[in-house]
Amino acid sequence: MRIFVTGATGYIGSAVVSELINGGHTVIGLSRSDRGAAQLKKAGAEVHHGSLDDLDSLHSGAANADGVIHLAFIHDFDNFAHSLETDLRVIKTIGEALEGSGKPFITTAHANGAASDNEVLALANRGVRTAIVSLAPSVHGTGDKGFVPRLINIAREKGVSAYIGDGSNRWPAVHRLDAAKLYRLALEKAPAGSQLDGVGDEGVPFRSIAGVIGKHLNVPVESISREGANDRFGFLGTIAALDIPRSSKTTQELLGWEPIHPGLIEDLEQGHYFRS
């Protein structure tokens, strides 16, 4: 199939592009820059010039493809409402292009993104084979710039790797290459209206994450109170205290997806997160 991919040059998107091409698909990646276009060509993908604000380009890209994977998102947490509004416009535009076609349209769930998710689910009743992938909060692997690298930087700055309370609160994670395979399988096999859990590790104790960080940085590992979490972790304080185990058992059974790449702790133990 010819698959139109937004966010094709991103951390997850670049892995999805490789997974699709290796799976025999042709990828048409959205790019807003010459640099992105060059990256796509190097990966073996075709280039579709445009951006999330160029709705005509998005419509044509989707209309001329056999399916769409939408991964692009504006990560502007200072104006998150605008990011969500943009995402909803993009989904509506792509949905209009695919309506009545039976083609697959795979999207990613975002925090507080109920309007976008509802629009995707509604498209399942309008002749689009939609599926929503809800990724674990930590999508880890080489090139990660998310939650775990921030914890590492905080531990470097403070000289201590901390966890909250007894550190038993659980954090789900998935390797980016396992996540990429999930998107491909969703594209190929997910029934319309599917809601899929992109989780490899169902719940890593936060204490274990802090422990491996402390070991590799050669700094003490200590417990702090919930009251002191914001002073230590900044805006991550609330997140670092959450207990959010999740299971992907249903998704694995539905699609035959099996996470095979290193879990979060094993990935951290490999050392690449700590090379500056």
Secondary structure, 3 states (H helix, E strand, C coil): CEEEEECCCCHHHHHHHHHHHHCCCEEEEEECCHHHHHHHHHHCCEEEECCCCCHHHHHHHHHCCCEEEECCCCCCHHHHHHHHHHHHHHHHHHHHHHCCCCCEEEEECCCCCHHHHHHHHHHHHHCCEEEEEEECCEEECCCCCCHHHHHHHHHHHHCCEEEECCCCCEEEEEEHHHHHHHHHHHHHHCCCCEEEEECCEEEEEHHHHHHHHHHHHCCCEEEECHHHHHHHHHHHHHHHCCCCCCCCHHHHHHHCCCCCCCCHHHHHHCCHHHCC
